[in-house]
Amino acid sequence: MRVRRIILILFLQLVINTVSNAQINAQLGVSVEPKKVEIPVGGVSNCIVKIVIPKGYHIYGNPVGPGTGKATTLSFRNLPDYIEVGAIQYPSAKKHYEPGDKGYVWVHEGEILLVVPLKAKSNAKVKNIEADLVLDALLCGKGVCIPIEKKFRQQIAILPHQSPFGGRAIGTSDNNLEKQSGNVRENKTDIHLQNNNTIIPYEFVPRYIEATMVGNIIQAILFGFLAGIILNVMPCVLPVVSLKVMNFISLGGGDKKKIVITSVLFSLGIIFVFLIVASLAAFFGYGWGELFKHKEFLVVMIAIVFVLALSLFDVFIITPSLSLSVSSGAMNNIYIDSFVKGIFATFLATPCSGPFLGGTLAWTMMQPPYIVFTVFSFIGIGMAFPYFILAVRPSLLRFLPKPGEWTVTFAKIMGFLLLGTAVYLIGVMEKKDVMPMLWFLLFIFAAFWQYGKYGSAINPLPVRVVSRVVLLLMVGVGYILTFHVKWDENERFIASQPYSFLKIVQNSTEGKISVVQFTAEWCPNCKVVERTSLYTRKVFKMMREINAELFIADITRKNAEAEMLMKRLGSHSIPFLAVFPPGDSFIRPICLRDMYSERSVLAALRDAVSSGHGVSSIEEKGIRSNE
């Protein structure tokens, strides 16, 4: 009798779980657009799969990450050989940590769009076909994981090679396209194109208005030469070129030999960089200005511009040992200075464009390497041409104004232009790198300030040596601290989400602890206490063990909901941390204010576990002390 009861209970439990899982599975909304995909022979079209994930659940990204999970996949079955499936375009996923899992996983929540490119080969037959589109995923949340497999019959129409599409997006009607665009905007779903070799089945005939069209190497050389001359007056280059002109004014025309040599070296520096850029374009596929996509290159360029600006404001004098020599009329080692400034001015020119350059580059980048080198060399010769003229005819300097007090003011104006260039280049950086770059510039400022004070020739040799060592150390350590030390430890150890009072209440009813961190970008004490006391391995280890969830209540700008809760908890200032136990103890949260310690955070978490589960000590719940 007892055995029968146990079997009956197990059977009922199985039925309940099956029904529950089926209900959750049914809540996963999956739809495919368009109902019929149209592909021209030799062309590509897209099939778009929309997935709506139930609240509180997630499916895994592709790739899934180093943690435990199952990658979400889309696949076609029963496709004929003359149709190929391209690289599926998955949207950006969110980093997620499961309690007890050593690694993180990438997950999708809410609503997402997956794009499947389909290509009809040149031997495809014009006909209508059907194939099975299968979604394979693992839906997890609220303590359960449910395997998902959904199958759809997808209609595909193979159209003749030159089929007209009316200018709309292939594979979507106008209404569907608008609907999908709206979903992307509303849900901020970022679809990344992973296959750079996607074939577009349009034969475009572009029409340019007032554009330079290049059809042969003679035109490319001529227009490239003119484009190089014009680059000298582009905003990117003008500050450095102006510094070179100031050098010429300082020489005043007295020493013809120096004028000739510095002009030639400045020109050679320009041509040297254009040969480097030609190599990158011919052999590595780099486009004009693509160096500025690399963070390290940007950091170096911004730092050099900033250092040059500091020298013009008399923060320090650049000595020959530093390979540059501009400082309000003080000049040393002008030959090295000229070559380096030619290099520097040309690198700054690479994000700039101008008349003749666009058409010249468009034609050149499709040519063999020897043509690429030829055209780029002539662009460099064009940019260097004014300085070649000065090397040949230094007497032309007599038309420049004589050096005098005005050059000091001119130097300061150039300093402001260089600072403006630095600000512009910082704006080019990714958002996450902007603050580290600003902090790095502060290190640079301090390093060169001390060098200007203790590294000048008026100080004893030992003092100068120490000052130079300190300069190198401050710049090196500053770069490491700002760009290579991960201050945002919460990204490394545990996921967080924006503050939501409803979500905190929901956690309480589900037996989960909620940790609310009140912070703001304008609060330096918040940054210090968070990184030293909250974003630590010990704290996040305990939070994973007790399944606590971290919420960020950001009051950098007006946040009425977060500020109201903070006032209800008796605080009107930050840093402030509140730990909400589950159950009946929810209304008695444990709060920490001002410069709280890691020990206090750990104690608050243990207190929340004890009060939330009605036990007298943390050990009774099996939670180890991390102190």
Buried (B, 14 or more C-beta within 10 A) or exposed (E): EEEEEEEEEEEEEEEEEEEEBEEBBEEBEBEBBBEEBBBBBBBBBBBBBBBBBBEEBBBBBBEBBEBEBBBBBBEBEEBBEBBBBBBBBBBEBBBBBBEEBEEBBBBBBBBBBBBBBBBBEEEBEEEEBEBEBBBBBBBBBEEEBBEBEBEBEBBBBBBEEEBEBEEEBBBBBEEBBEBBEEBBEEBEBEBEEEEEEBEEBEEEEEEEEEEBEBEEBEBBBBBBBBBBBBBBEBEBBBBBBBBBBBBBBBBEBEEEEBBBBBBBBBBBBBBBBBEBBBBBBBEEEBEBBBBBEEBEBBBEBBBBBBBBBBBBBBBBBBBBEBEBBBBBEEBBBBBBBBBBBBBBBBBBBBBBBBEBBBBBBBBBBEBEEEBBBBBBBBBBBBBBBBBBEBBEEBEBBEEBEEBEEEBEEBBBEBBEBBBBBBEBBBEBBEEEBEBBBEBBBEBBBBBBBBBBEBBBEEBEEEBBEBBBEBBEEBBEEBBEBBBEEEBEBBEEBBBBEEBBBEBBEBBBEEEBBBBBBBBBEEBEEBBEBBBBBBBBEBBBBBBBBBBBBBBBBBBEEEBEEBBEBBEEBEBEEBBBBBBBBBEEBBEEBBBBBEEBEBEBBBBBBBBBBBBBBEEEEBEEBEBEEBE
